[in-house]
Amino acid sequence: MKIEVFAILKDYFKKEFEIADQLDTIADLKQHLIAINPSSVEVLSRCRFAVEDDFVVDSYKITRNDNIMIIPPSSGG
């Protein structure tokens, strides 16, 4: 699966990367990312995950060909 991160997440991970491990759900992906970089736990807990431009929930079943975007909360004015 291909992962793309935005904003503050680029401080924790490469902007785009692939994960070869088969993970079942978005919740599993979160745990995998936290294992890679434990300091990301707080920001990941507030992020939204999107697959092919649609937001998904933690129970979403990941497929090997999914393109997953991880989007942190934003603020603006």
C-alpha positions in Angstrom: 0.0 0.0 0.0 1.1 3.5 -0.7 1.0 6.1 2.1 1.0 9.9 1.8 1.2 12.2 4.7 0.7 15.9 5.1 1.7 18.9 7.2 3.2 18.0 10.6 3.2 14.3 9.8 6.2 15.0 7.5 8.2 15.6 10.7 7.6 11.9 11.6 7.5 10.1 8.2 8.6 10.6 4.6 6.0 12.5 2.6 5.3 9.3 0.5 6.2 5.8 1.3 5.1 2.2 0.8 4.4 -0.5 3.3 4.8 -4.1 2.1 3.4 -5.7 5.2 -0.2 -6.8 4.9 -2.3 -4.9 7.4 -6.0 -5.6 7.8 -7.5 -2.3 8.9 -6.7 1.3 9.3 -6.5 0.7 13.0 -3.7 -1.9 12.3 -2.0 0.7 10.1 -2.0 3.3 12.9 -0.4 0.7 15.3 2.2 -0.1 12.6 3.1 3.6 12.2 3.3 4.1 15.9 5.7 1.1 16.1 7.8 2.7 13.4 7.8 6.1 15.2 6.5 6.1 18.7 6.7 9.8 19.0 3.9 10.1 16.4 1.2 8.6 18.6 -0.4 11.8 19.7 -0.7 13.4 16.3 -1.8 10.1 14.7 -4.6 9.8 17.2 -6.1 13.1 15.8 -5.6 12.4 12.1 -8.2 11.4 9.5 -7.4 8.6 7.0 -8.6 8.7 3.4 -8.5 6.0 0.7 -8.8 7.0 -2.9 -10.0 10.5 -1.8 -12.7 9.2 0.6 -12.4 9.4 4.4 -12.6 6.0 6.1 -13.0 4.7 9.6 -10.6 2.6 11.7 -12.4 -0.6 10.8 -11.9 0.0 7.0 -10.4 -3.1 5.4 -7.2 -2.2 3.6 -6.2 -3.8 0.3 -2.7 -4.1 -1.0 -3.4 -1.6 -3.8 -4.9 1.1 -1.6 -3.5 4.7 -1.7 -3.9 6.0 1.8 -3.6 9.6 2.8 -3.2 10.6 6.4 -4.5 14.1 7.1 -3.8 15.8 10.4 -6.2 18.4 11.9 -5.7 21.9 10.5 -6.6 25.3 11.5 -6.8 28.5 9.6 -8.1 31.9 9.6 
